[in-house]
Amino acid sequence: MTDAATDAATNDDIARKVIAIIAEQAMIDPAEVRPEATPEQLGVDSLGLVEAVFAIEEAFDIAVPFNANDPGDSEFDITDVAHIVAAVQALVAEQKG
């Protein structure tokens, strides 16, 4: 497998895991999680969002720059599922150096 193919597989794996974590917090099937869905649309409240961030940190061994007191002022974009996935992928890539 080429590096690009490995990166794509890794990004796909990251996306699946992040979606699974969000789905668990929303208490829905991962197949129901759409990229454009906001946490609120999925039924994830602020506590659930914080729990999801902790689960993401643990799953990927990363530190998420998320300000639970002011999510809008965070470096970690929680606008929707696609942005959350992209942010986690970037943090994982950054950690790999």
C-alpha positions in Angstrom: 0.0 0.0 0.0 1.3 3.5 -0.9 1.6 6.2 1.8 -1.4 8.0 0.2 -3.4 4.8 0.4 -2.3 4.2 4.0 -3.2 7.8 4.9 -6.7 7.4 3.3 -7.3 4.1 5.1 -6.2 5.8 8.3 -8.5 8.8 7.7 -11.3 6.4 7.0 -10.6 4.5 10.2 -10.5 7.8 12.1 -13.8 8.9 10.6 -15.5 5.6 11.4 -14.3 5.8 15.0 -15.3 9.4 15.5 -18.7 8.7 14.1 -19.1 5.7 16.4 -18.2 7.9 19.4 -20.7 10.6 18.4 -23.4 7.9 17.7 -22.8 6.4 21.1 -23.4 9.8 22.8 -26.5 10.4 20.6 -27.7 6.8 21.4 -28.2 6.1 17.7 -26.8 3.8 15.1 -23.6 5.1 13.5 -25.3 4.7 10.1 -27.7 7.5 11.1 -24.9 10.0 11.6 -24.6 12.3 8.6 -21.5 14.5 8.0 -23.7 17.7 7.9 -25.5 17.0 11.1 -24.7 19.2 14.1 -24.3 17.6 17.6 -27.6 19.3 18.6 -29.4 17.8 15.6 -28.2 14.4 16.7 -29.5 15.0 20.2 -26.0 15.4 21.8 -26.2 18.0 24.6 -23.3 19.9 26.0 -22.4 17.2 28.5 -22.6 14.6 25.8 -20.3 16.7 23.7 -17.7 17.0 26.5 -18.0 13.2 27.0 -17.4 12.7 23.3 -14.4 14.9 23.3 -12.9 12.9 26.2 -13.7 9.6 24.4 -12.0 11.0 21.2 -8.9 12.0 23.2 -8.7 8.5 24.8 -9.4 6.7 21.5 -6.7 8.5 19.6 -4.3 9.5 22.4 -4.6 13.2 21.5 -5.3 16.4 23.3 -8.3 18.2 21.9 -8.1 22.0 22.2 -11.7 22.3 23.3 -13.0 24.9 25.7 -16.1 23.4 27.2 -17.0 26.7 28.8 -17.0 28.5 25.5 -17.2 25.9 22.6 -17.5 28.8 20.1 -14.1 30.1 21.1 -12.4 26.8 20.6 -9.7 25.8 18.1 -11.6 22.5 17.8 -14.5 23.0 15.3 -17.7 21.4 16.5 -19.9 22.9 13.9 -20.9 19.5 12.5 -19.8 15.9 12.2 -17.6 16.6 9.1 -15.7 19.4 10.9 -15.3 17.2 14.0 -13.9 14.4 11.9 -11.6 16.7 10.0 -10.3 18.3 13.2 -9.5 14.8 14.7 -7.8 13.7 11.5 -5.6 16.9 11.6 -4.7 16.3 15.2 -3.8 12.7 14.6 -1.7 13.7 11.6 0.0 16.4 13.6 0.8 14.0 16.3 2.4 11.6 13.8 4.6 14.5 12.8 
